[in-house]
């Protein structure tokens, strides 16, 4: 009788752990969807305007400007 109760308790604990894992996976999926949406919005914005990066060379001290120009929106 005691062994049966212990096996039921272990099974209940495993079910609870599986539910927790499912909830955590759902939360991770939502976070990844949010990140994807933000990255897409930034990429679309960059593709529609000029982005310039100014870097100073650590060896010679000259300023280097890198400009990225996008003319089309990415297509999926």
C-alpha positions in Angstrom: 0.0 0.0 0.0 2.8 2.4 0.9 4.6 1.6 -2.4 1.5 2.4 -4.4 1.1 5.8 -2.6 4.7 6.6 -3.2 4.4 5.8 -6.9 1.3 8.0 -7.2 3.2 10.8 -5.5 6.2 10.4 -7.9 3.8 10.4 -10.9 2.1 13.5 -9.6 5.5 15.2 -9.2 6.5 14.3 -12.7 3.2 15.6 -14.1 3.7 18.9 -12.3 7.3 19.1 -13.5 6.2 18.5 -17.1 3.6 21.3 -16.7 6.2 23.7 -15.4 8.5 22.8 -18.4 5.6 23.4 -20.8 4.9 26.8 -19.2 8.6 27.8 -19.4 8.7 26.8 -23.0 5.6 28.8 -23.8 7.2 31.9 -22.1 10.4 31.4 -24.0 8.5 31.1 -27.3 6.7 34.4 -26.5 10.0 36.1 -25.7 11.5 34.8 -29.0 8.5 36.1 -30.9 8.8 39.5 -29.3 12.5 39.6 -30.1 11.8 38.6 -33.7 9.2 41.4 -34.0 11.7 44.0 -32.7 14.5 42.8 -35.0 12.2 42.9 -38.0 11.0 46.4 -37.1 14.6 47.6 -36.8 15.7 45.9 -40.1 12.7 47.5 -41.9 13.7 50.9 -40.5 17.3 50.5 -41.5 16.4 49.4 -45.0 14.4 52.7 -45.5 17.1 55.1 -44.3 20.8 55.8 -44.1 22.8 54.3 -41.2 26.2 55.7 -40.5 28.8 54.3 -38.0 31.8 56.4 -37.1 34.8 54.5 -35.8 38.2 55.8 -34.6 41.2 53.7 -35.6 43.0 52.6 -32.5 46.4 52.5 -34.4 46.5 55.7 -36.4 43.7 57.8 -34.7 41.8 58.5 -38.0 38.1 58.6 -38.1 36.5 56.0 -40.4 32.8 56.4 -41.4 30.9 53.4 -42.5 27.6 54.1 -44.2 24.9 51.6 -44.9 22.2 52.5 -47.4 19.1 50.4 -47.9 16.9 50.9 -50.9 14.4 48.1 -50.6 12.5 46.4 -47.8 13.4 42.8 -47.2 10.9 40.3 -48.6 10.0 37.1 -46.8 
